[in-house]
């Protein structure tokens, strides 16, 4: 049985239990006293005193169900689309008053025909000479009229429950729809970026450049091209899953660092990358390409040519918690990740984290003592 059917079944059971509870609450609320004359003995009239439940609860329950489902399934979905709230409130109030009045009239007519408690003999009165005649209904029209204040409270309570049920369910539906739309948009953006290049053409070109670099004896260039080729394969093919192994993500970050360092002299940037040993990282899975934006930002805006810069990257696994840190030198003109235009942007990073790890992460990114520091903690449980 799929998830949708299970949810539908659970919801049906909850509705059935709710209406059963409403029925028994009405039964307790509408209990009333009665006295039935059944005959006479030795010149005295014999009667039965007691309490019984309201004989027409099915009418009240039907009216309440019409109030609930009429609003939830028909009126509310149309009313919330109206630009003005006044007509919508008037429509809902009119529907409630119509059902309340109809409930009163129908039961009033039924009382006029048979207001006696079910399962008991029809009451009879006797004249002094012994002539029998029918007694008035046990539940009189006056008794029913006196119950209207309690009935009004019941109808208002059900109307309040109806409003709460509809808008809570609508909020949950909209939240799920928004999350799904964001996930779809993110997936579409990734597919669009990947479609901008022909992977086969790219890899063939990189292989040709790699061969040319080797023939020219430029080993550093050949190593850089080989590293770039491996990174592109990971981005295009291997990262197209919900999670990847932490070991593979660490290897990608190492390649990214090696490729960026080709642009700078050793005296210009010092990079430290602390990460768990393969044995500790084994079995840990994370969302792919999650840490790269912070590393890219550190190189792009935290390194100044001709001046010494430092980048310190760390990944730690503590039980079910993964901690990523990235600190880079702040030269005073460094653009923050939150200011980036056209790049990944801190807002986009947070959006992806919220989609992949909702409520299970903390992220801080801010300058600190001539440095720019990022701290990301993820609950992997």
ZITARA-V932085 format. One record per pair of residues at least 6 apart in sequence whose C-alpha atoms are under 6 Angstrom apart, sorted by the first residue. I is the first residue (numbers start at 1). J is the second residue. If there is no record, write none. Layout:
i:I j:J
i:I j:J
This chain:
i:27 j:53
i:30 j:54
i:31 j:52
i:31 j:53
i:31 j:54
i:32 j:51
i:32 j:52
i:33 j:50
i:33 j:51
i:34 j:49
i:34 j:50
i:34 j:51
i:35 j:48
i:35 j:49
i:36 j:47
i:36 j:48
i:36 j:123
i:37 j:46
i:37 j:47
i:37 j:123
i:37 j:124
i:38 j:46
i:38 j:47
i:38 j:123
i:38 j:124
i:39 j:45
i:39 j:46
i:40 j:46
i:63 j:99
i:68 j:162
i:72 j:166
i:79 j:88
i:115 j:137
i:115 j:138
i:115 j:139
i:116 j:137
i:116 j:138
i:123 j:135
i:124 j:133
i:124 j:134
i:124 j:135
i:125 j:132
i:125 j:133
i:125 j:134
i:125 j:135
i:126 j:132
i:126 j:133
i:210 j:222
i:210 j:225
i:213 j:222
i:214 j:222
i:224 j:259
i:239 j:288
i:242 j:287
i:243 j:285
i:243 j:286
i:243 j:287
i:243 j:288
i:244 j:285
i:244 j:286
i:244 j:288
i:245 j:284
i:245 j:285
i:246 j:284
i:246 j:285
i:268 j:307
i:268 j:308
i:268 j:309
i:269 j:308
i:269 j:309
i:269 j:310
i:270 j:310
i:271 j:311
i:271 j:312
i:272 j:312
i:273 j:313
i:273 j:314
i:274 j:314
i:275 j:314
i:275 j:315
i:298 j:328
i:301 j:334
i:301 j:335
i:302 j:328
i:302 j:329
i:302 j:334
i:303 j:309
i:309 j:329
i:310 j:328
i:310 j:329
i:311 j:327
i:311 j:328
i:312 j:326
i:312 j:327
i:313 j:325
i:313 j:326
i:314 j:324
i:314 j:325
i:315 j:323
i:315 j:324
i:316 j:322
i:316 j:323
i:320 j:379
i:320 j:380
i:320 j:381
i:321 j:378
i:321 j:379
i:321 j:380
i:322 j:377
i:322 j:378
i:323 j:376
i:323 j:377
i:324 j:375
i:324 j:376
i:325 j:374
i:325 j:375
i:326 j:373
i:326 j:374
i:327 j:372
i:327 j:373
i:328 j:371
i:328 j:372
i:329 j:371
i:330 j:370
i:330 j:371
i:330 j:372
i:337 j:345
i:337 j:346
i:338 j:345
i:338 j:346
i:360 j:378
i:360 j:379
i:361 j:377
i:361 j:378
i:362 j:376
i:362 j:377
i:363 j:375
i:363 j:376
i:364 j:374
i:364 j:375
i:365 j:373
i:365 j:374
i:366 j:372
i:366 j:373
i:367 j:373
